[in-house]
Amino acid sequence: NAGVMQNPRHLVRRRGQEARLRCSPMKGHSHVYWYRQLPEEGLKFMVYLQKENIIDESGMPKERFSAEFPKEGPSILRIQQVVRGDSAAYFCASSIYSGEETQYFGPGTRLLVL
Amino acid sequence: KQEVTQIPAALSVPEGENLVLNCSFTDSAIYNLQWFRQDPGKGLTSLLLIQSSQREQTSGRLNASLDKSSGRSTLYIAASQPGDSATYLCAVKITGNQFYFGTGTSLTVIP
């Protein structure tokens, strides 16, 4: 059973470009969570999605960031018009259910904005 | 708002020593607390999950305790090995689906 997969592992973008980060949850998991880890900071929750629904986006910046988890295919975290402050590691996690169970984390995508 | 603090930020010990990592949180109304390990440039590996009704969990050389009333958890590592060198993250889950993470303790075990 493959773990949570994220791609690309490393992404370089110039200011103003778009970044698209993909996350394939573990098989059988229908809950996906995105976290951001800024340099020298802890992981911060961004958004929680179930298939075709955004459940909690309280950690998402109000502008330029969006996330989706379509019925088919991976979850996508999209950052439009990237700025240098978006440089961070973005981690995806998945779980079978919400609530008390653990979340399984992917290896992360490291975004560098030049 | 939940805040999670980990002390110390960095720790260096000789191989074979037992050690304790500390985690404190401000809101005791938690679903669970989880300890993770993060290796440089890699993702997070779950080590131990303690439900809110539990006091401790053990896995091999690792033992994690939880004291909800005081807002504290400890991760005890017995007989440390160089392979234990990593950053250890504490995370708490409160109502909703968010994990709140501490900034981690960077552990170096010297051979």
HADDOCK unambig.tbl for C-alpha pairs under 7 A between the chains (distance, minus, plus):
assign (segid A and resid 41 and name CA) (segid B and resid 103 and name CA) 5.78 0.50 0.50
assign (segid A and resid 42 and name CA) (segid B and resid 101 and name CA) 5.91 0.50 0.50
assign (segid A and resid 42 and name CA) (segid B and resid 102 and name CA) 5.66 0.50 0.50
assign (segid A and resid 42 and name CA) (segid B and resid 103 and name CA) 4.15 0.50 0.50
assign (segid A and resid 43 and name CA) (segid B and resid 101 and name CA) 5.73 0.50 0.50
assign (segid A and resid 44 and name CA) (segid B and resid 100 and name CA) 6.90 0.50 0.50
assign (segid A and resid 44 and name CA) (segid B and resid 101 and name CA) 6.93 0.50 0.50
assign (segid A and resid 45 and name CA) (segid B and resid 98 and name CA) 6.12 0.50 0.50
assign (segid A and resid 45 and name CA) (segid B and resid 99 and name CA) 6.69 0.50 0.50
assign (segid A and resid 98 and name CA) (segid B and resid 97 and name CA) 6.62 0.50 0.50
assign (segid A and resid 99 and name CA) (segid B and resid 97 and name CA) 6.59 0.50 0.50
assign (segid A and resid 100 and name CA) (segid B and resid 31 and name CA) 5.96 0.50 0.50
assign (segid A and resid 100 and name CA) (segid B and resid 32 and name CA) 6.42 0.50 0.50
assign (segid A and resid 102 and name CA) (segid B and resid 49 and name CA) 6.98 0.50 0.50
assign (segid A and resid 105 and name CA) (segid B and resid 43 and name CA) 6.35 0.50 0.50
assign (segid A and resid 105 and name CA) (segid B and resid 44 and name CA) 5.68 0.50 0.50
assign (segid A and resid 106 and name CA) (segid B and resid 43 and name CA) 5.64 0.50 0.50
assign (segid A and resid 107 and name CA) (segid B and resid 42 and name CA) 5.14 0.50 0.50
assign (segid A and resid 107 and name CA) (segid B and resid 43 and name CA) 3.76 0.50 0.50
assign (segid A and resid 108 and name CA) (segid B and resid 42 and name CA) 6.86 0.50 0.50
assign (segid A and resid 108 and name CA) (segid B and resid 43 and name CA) 5.72 0.50 0.50
